[in-house]
Amino acid sequence: MPLLEETTLPQEHPPTVPVVIIGNGPSGICLSYLLSGYKPYLDTATVHPNPILYRKLQETKHLPITEQDLEYLSEGLEGRSRNPVAVLFDTLLHPNADFGYEFPPVLQWRRDKQQHIPHLVLGRATPGGAWHAMEGSMLTISLGIWMELPGVNYRDLTNGKRRDVTSDRATPEEISSYYRNYVKLKGLKKNFVDNTYVTSVQKLCRGHEGEGLENGHTDQGDGGGGDGGNQGFEGNGVECLNNGGGGALWEVRGYQQVQNDAHVPFSLFAENVVLATGASDSPVRLNVEGEDLPFVFHSISDLGLALSRRKLDMNSDPVLINVDDQDLIFKQLPKTLYPEYHKVYNMMCSQTYTNVAPSSTSNRPQAVSIATSVCAKMCPKPQLAAGNMAGNASVNLFPDYTSFPEHCVVSFQSDKKCLLQGNNSLKAFKISMVLVLIGTNPNLFFLKGQGQYLGQDPTKPVSCKQNPIDIHPYTFECTKEPGLFAMGPLVGDNFVRFLKGGALGIASCLLKRLKKKGKLISNGGNNFI
């Protein structure tokens, strides 16, 4: 059993772990790599195309990047992330990638086992996170090489697959396989505990008179922010239980699913906790009447399942698809690399119910599209039901597709009819299935107040796009909770290419702190496993 069972604890308290990472997707994997003694140095055989950054790197080329001043190195860099360390690490791993170049990394990796920080990575499945649940035949938006993690070339593990000379995109199946193999190749498996569900993360405090452990957040209330440190408990007769170095301990509880679906509970203490849970836990809902009816779904995989089980065919009523994005990514992608996205965007613009393109200034919350169950290239002989229903829709591209710009869903009815509200009209259509694909949100139920107080706007739920967790820009430590870190989509880095920066910032922070405390770092194994 890799985790100590809380029901059989022989000692007064559970074991203490220096770092617990919640989430075993690419964020957690990359951080585990950097905490396992792998250090990035400037490869002196390379030259970075940014002369200012290259000069800075040469000033301290004898030091690993994790021991350098990340703020100094990040200064002046620009990229597609709001987090400066994410931009820094990306330009070191993929120099000038945004200009279409494929330069080699300017880093070389050396492993120092004496610099290993014991840690656990807790994940609900095998390493790879949400990539295992995605439909395996789709192509990623990012190029395959942008999905790779430090130290292992993506093409080396995928037999150098390239579909054509202009595209090097990957399938989720290839990516999930790459992450599983990465963990094995880099010797990280001992740090990972699979099939593990975290149910509670709370700061621990102990009363002065020995009344036992208390939740450090209780006195602050579910809606309060607090500073997360010992000051919040002064005058209340409690003090934070700490690790001997001045920082409070965290209690992590949950269970591991084992054979026969049995749930084995566990409990452990952590000096530091890293939130790397991603953004795919909870689908965003329309919150309209009938959304819980059995023909309304919130995942694209449900469409594939319906097709494979022959619940949909060419004679079925149309499928209703909801989208909710004023800045559709279709408009931002090169046509040569992403032909299928541009094809859909053209359909959305030209095959409209009102025969006008969607307005970018619309205040309506949703746009809807109607297509037959096997539309586009899946349908060799398109049916005309949707086109006839729409009346004035164009049939030049795919007659089974109709876009409804500036429309929103009013309700779904048990007889499989949907009610759509337009500018000046209310319309009802018969459908076979609804796909509500308007995004997902993280689920931080295991934190106080579902972690809402950690957001940049603590009055709103944490959202990866609208309200990410508020962090220190160079350490990724939560501004409201010392010892609690966040990375990946939780802090706005929704692409693997940039979430690796969180691993660099967190690893650098923890290495420097432990060195300062004079407790860097045992060469022993993880005695808590």
C-alpha positions, 0 to 999 in steps of 0.5 A, a space after each residue: 500500500 503506497 499511502 499510510 492508511 489512516 485507520 491503522 496509524 501506529 503513531 500519534 500523527 501521520 507521516 510528514 511529506 515535504 511536498 504533496 502535488 495534487 494532480 498527475 497531469 503534465 503539470 504534476 509530472 513536470 514538477 516531479 521531474 524538477 523536484 527529483 534532482 534534475 537541474 537545467 543548465 545553459 547548454 554552452 554549445 547553443 546560442 539563444 536567439 534573444 541576445 539580451 537573454 543570452 547575455 544574462 544566461 552567460 553571466 551565471 552559466 555555472 548555476 542551474 536556472 533554478 538557482 538564478 534570479 527568475 525575475 531578472 531573467 524574465 524581464 522584458 520577455 513577451 509571450 502568450 502567457 500572463 505568467 513571466 516565468 512561463 514565458 521564460 521557460 518556454 523561450 528556453 525550451 522552444 526559442 522563437 517558437 511564436 515566429 514559426 522556428 523550431 530551434 533546439 532548447 538552450 538547456 541541458 539537464 543534469 541530475 544531482 540525486 543529493 538535490 532530490 526533494 521527497 514528494 508525492 504526486 496524487 492522481 485519480 488515474 495513471 500519470 497523464 491526467 485528463 489526457 486519458 479521458 479525451 477522445 483519442 483520434 482528435 488532433 491537438 491544437 498545439 504541435 506535438 513538440 510543444 506538448 513534450 516535457 523537459 528531457 525527453 523528445 516527443 518524437 523519440 517516443 512517437 516514432 517521429 510521426 509527422 502526418 504531412 509536411 505542414 502539420 505536426 499536431 498530435 492525438 490525445 492518445 499519443 500524448 497520454 502514452 508519451 506522459 506515461 512513458 515519460 514517468 517511467 523513463 525518468 525514474 519518477 514512478 516511485 513518486 506517483 500514487 495512482 487512483 487517489 482521490 483527495 477529499 480534504 486539504 486544510 491547515 492544521 493548528 493545535 491549541 495551547 492547552 492541548 485540545 487537539 488539532 483544529 482546522 486553521 481556516 475555521 475561525 476565518 470563515 468560509 468566505 474570508 481570505 486570511 493571510 494563511 500564516 500564524 498571525 491569523 490565530 493569535 489571540 484565539 488560543 491556537 497556534 499553527 502546527 509547524 514543521 520545525 522551520 516556521 511554516 504551518 503543516 497541511 493535512 491531506 486526506 482522501 482515499 485510494 481506489 484499489 481492487 474490487 473498487 474498495 476505498 482505502 482512506 489515508 491521511 498525511 501531513 505536508 509542509 507544502 501543497 501544490 494544486 495541479 488539478 487542471 480545469 476539466 473537473 466540472 463542465 460549465 452549465 447553461 442553467 436553463 430548464 431541462 438541462 438535466 434531461 437524459 438527452 442533454 450532455 456536457 462532453 464531446 465524448 458522449 457524442 462518440 459514445 452515442 455514435 458507436 452504440 448506434 443511438 444516432 444515425 443519418 435519420 435521427 433528428 438534429 444534434 444541438 451544439 452550444 458554444 459560448 466564446 466571443 473570441 472563438 479560437 477559429 479566428 486565431 489559427 493559421 488555415 494551413 495548419 488547422 483546416 478543420 477549424 476554418 471549415 467549421 468557422 466558415 460554416 458558422 459564418 455562412 450557414 446561418 439561420 438569418 444568413 448573416 455572420 455572427 456578431 462579435 459585439 453580441 451580448 447574448 450568452 450563447 450561440 447555438 448550432 444545429 447539425 444532423 447526428 453525423 454531419 460534415 465528413 462523417 456523413 457520406 450522403 447528407 440529409 437535408 432535414 436541418 437545411 429545410 428546417 432553417 429555410 434560408 440556410 446556405 447549402 453550399 458547404 454542408 446542408 445538414 448544418 445551421 448556425 444560429 448567431 445571437 440566439 440563446 437556449 431558453 429551455 429543453 423539453 421532455 419531448 426533445 424539443 428545444 426553445 431558442 430565443 432570437 433577437 425578435 423571435 422564439 423558435 422551437 426545434 425537434 432534436 435528438 441530442 444536446 451537447 453543451 460545450 461551453 467550457 469547464 471549471 476546476 473543482 476545488 471542493 477539498 479546500 475551504 470555501 471550494 478555494 474561492 478565496 484564493 482567486 484574484 477576485 475572492 468574491 467569485 468562483 475560481 475560473 481558469 480564464 476569468 478568475 485564476 488563482 492569485 499567485 506570486 508571479 515568480 514562485 507560484 505561491 498563493 498570495 493568500 496561503 503561504 505553503 500552498 502553490 498553484 500551477 497550470 490552468 488554475 493560474 491561467 496557463 491552459 497550454 502544456 507549452 506554458 504550464 511547465 513554467 509553474 514547475 520551474 517557479 515552484 521548484 526554484 522557490 522550494 530549493 532556495 527555501 530548503 537551502 536557506 533553512 539548512 535542510 537541503 536535501 536528503 538522499 534517502 528514499 520516500 520513507 512515507 511511501 
